[in-house]
Amino acid sequence: MSKKLVIRYVRVSTFEQTTDKYIKEDDEKNGIHVIEEKISGYKVGLFEREKGKLIKQMILEGRVKEIICYSVDRISRSVKDLTEIISFLHENNVCLVIENLGVRSLVEKDVNGVVEYVETPTINFLIYLQGCFAELNYWERREKQALGIKRAKEMGVYKQNDKVRGKEKMEKWINKPKIQKAIKVLRENPSMKNCDIAKLCDLHYHSVRKVRKMIGIQKMEKKQGEEFVKGLEE
């Protein structure tokens, strides 16, 4: 059986944000495979994200030894989701490494010459505690944003964003240059990844998904996953 992988999972919320601060220069040299994603950490659970699905597939196939993440909020901003993720990882003997805490969720223990992976209650408590703060921070920011909008409306200076997808007429949305470009790219390259199309067309990941659904071009997800895993092993 081939050597198990160590994965560095890197996530930021928007395409405008960079991932530089979360990636180490010597990752490749140390055999650490970096997987990047730009998506909300609260609204979409880890294993519901495009790259998260690939990671889950690799874990189920027994290909992953550990997952490294800079902080808990890069994995999830929901305590419920975080609890389920850690349980799944431990059931499959995968260790979660949180760099800014300097901790590992599992430790190796020699039992009569056999290496076993055991949980560390104190360390896992620290991970869950950081997860609680991450979720609290998310809701505090939402409350401040809502309060700011309310005050702006009372002062008569708030303008509703007419670019919100749910409030636009489909005809107006579909005729935007960026959307037309995405449609053209998808028709010419139907197997191209959504995140790559989003970068190329300067769109949000979810906009590309909407375009795919609208024009009836689905992703070749299984094939992409196999190629991705093959690329990591080479």
Protein Blocks (a to p, Z undefined) as FASTA:
>chain_A
ZZdddddddddfbfkbccklmpcfklmmnopacddddddfklpcfklpmklmmmmmmmmn
opafbdcdfblklmpccfklmmmmmmmmmmnopacddfklopafbdcddeehiacddddf
klmmmmmmmmmmmmmmmmmmmmmmmmmmmmmmmnopaccdfkbfklpcfklmmmpmklmm
mmmmmmmmmmbcfklmmmmnopafklmmmmmmmnopacdfklmmmmmmmmmmZZ
